[in-house]
Amino acid sequence: MFVMNDAAPRRFHHGDLRRALIEAALAAPDIEALSLRQLATTVGVSAPAVYRHFESREALLNTLADAGFRRLETYFAKAFDPARPAADAAEARARLMRLGAAYLDFADAEPALWRLMFGVNAAGYRSAAVPDGRTATYNYLPLALRDLHRTGVIAAPPSERDALFAWSAIHGLATLRAGAVTAACGPAEEVAASVVKRILGALGAAAWT
C-alpha cells in the first residue's frame, strides 16, 4: 500500500489539505487504483476529511487528470508556441519532432498520470479538464500538421484521420517504452525523430536528411 511513514497526525492550514491530497495522489505509483481511504491514510488524516474536499473517487480522478493535462501542456509549450506559425518547412518538421519527443518525455516522467489521462476513461477526463484560456493539449498536433501543409512539406491538407494516425504512432511508442520494449527505448528525441520521419513519409512528405 502507498502510505507515508509519519506516525504523528499531520495538521494543515485551511486550503492546504486539498493541495496535500492532490500532491500525494499524483505521487502514487498506481493512481487509477487509489481509493479515498488509502489517500487519507497516506496523508495522515481521517477519511471524512478527504470527503470534504472530494465527494467521490471520480471527483478526485477528474482533478488529477486536469492537473495532468496542465503538466502535459507545459511540455508541449516547450516544443513550440501555438500562437506563432512555423517560419518554414524545416521548422514545421522540427516542431512535429519536438512535439513527439515532448509526449514521450511526459509519459516517461509521469507514467501513472499518463495512464490515467489516456486510459479507458480518457473521454470523461478530457471533458472535465478546463483549459482556462490556454491551448488545449489536443490542439497541438493538428496545429503542427497544418504547419506542414502550409509550408509545403505535405501536399494535402491534414485530415482528422491523419492526426489520429500520427498520434497513434507516438502514443503506441510511449506504450512500448512503458513496457520496456528494447526497440522503443533510448533517448526520447532520437526515437521520436525516427518515428516522425516515418509519419511524414506516410503523409506524403518528401524524404530529407
HUZIHU-V199122 format. One record per residue. N is the residue number from 1. PHI is phi in radians with two decimals (* if undefined). Layout:
n: (N	N)
phi: (PHI	PHI)
This chain:
n: (1	2	3	4	5	6	7	8	9	10	11	12	13	14	15	16	17	18	19	20	21	22	23	24	25	26	27	28	29	30	31	32	33	34	35	36	37	38	39	40	41	42	43	44	45	46	47	48	49	50	51	52	53	54	55	56	57	58	59	60	61	62	63	64	65	66	67	68	69	70	71	72	73	74	75	76	77	78	79	80	81	82	83	84	85	86	87	88	89	90	91	92	93	94	95	96	97	98	99	100	101	102	103	104	105	106	107	108	109	110	111	112	113	114	115	116	117	118	119	120	121	122	123	124	125	126	127	128	129	130	131	132	133	134	135	136	137	138	139	140	141	142	143	144	145	146	147	148	149	150	151	152	153	154	155	156	157	158	159	160	161	162	163	164	165	166	167	168	169	170	171	172	173	174	175	176	177	178	179	180	181	182	183	184	185	186	187	188	189	190	191	192	193	194	195	196	197	198	199	200	201	202	203	204	205	206	207	208	209)
phi: (*	-1.53	-2.37	-1.57	-1.64	-1.10	-1.49	-1.38	-1.07	-1.73	-1.97	-2.22	-1.27	-0.99	1.60	-1.27	-1.11	-1.02	-1.12	-1.13	-1.12	-1.12	-1.09	-1.15	-1.16	-1.14	-1.52	-1.16	-1.21	-2.40	-1.07	-1.09	-1.65	-1.29	-1.80	-1.14	-1.18	-1.09	-1.13	-1.04	-1.10	-1.05	-1.46	1.53	-2.24	-1.39	-1.03	-1.02	-1.13	-1.19	-1.16	-1.24	-1.82	-2.36	-1.23	-2.73	-1.10	-1.09	-1.12	-1.10	-1.13	-1.07	-1.13	-1.18	-1.11	-1.07	-1.08	-1.13	-1.14	-1.15	-1.14	-1.09	-1.10	-1.17	-1.15	-1.15	-1.10	-1.34	-1.27	-2.94	-1.52	-1.13	-1.49	-2.07	-1.11	-1.09	-1.29	-2.74	-1.11	-1.10	-1.18	-1.10	-1.12	-1.09	-1.08	-1.13	-1.15	-1.14	-1.14	-1.08	-1.13	-1.11	-1.12	-1.14	-1.04	-1.13	-1.09	-1.19	-1.40	-2.27	-1.06	-1.18	-1.20	-1.05	-1.11	-1.11	-1.16	-2.10	-1.55	-1.17	-1.81	-1.04	-1.08	-1.17	-1.19	-1.08	-1.25	-1.42	-1.27	-1.96	-1.14	0.97	1.49	-1.54	-1.22	-1.14	-1.04	-1.27	-1.57	-1.14	-1.11	-1.00	-1.12	-1.11	-1.20	-1.11	-1.12	-1.07	-1.24	-1.11	-1.63	1.51	-1.21	-2.11	-1.38	-1.64	-1.03	-1.18	-1.75	-1.09	-1.19	-1.10	-1.10	-1.10	-1.09	-1.11	-1.17	-1.04	-1.13	-1.23	-1.13	-1.08	-1.10	-1.08	-1.12	-1.16	-1.12	-1.09	-1.56	1.04	-1.28	-0.95	-1.11	-1.62	-1.48	2.02	-0.98	-1.00	-1.09	-1.20	-1.18	-1.10	-1.07	-1.09	-1.24	-1.12	-1.04	-1.24	-1.08	-1.08	-1.08	-1.16	-1.49	1.69	-1.32	-1.23	-1.20	-2.63	-1.99)
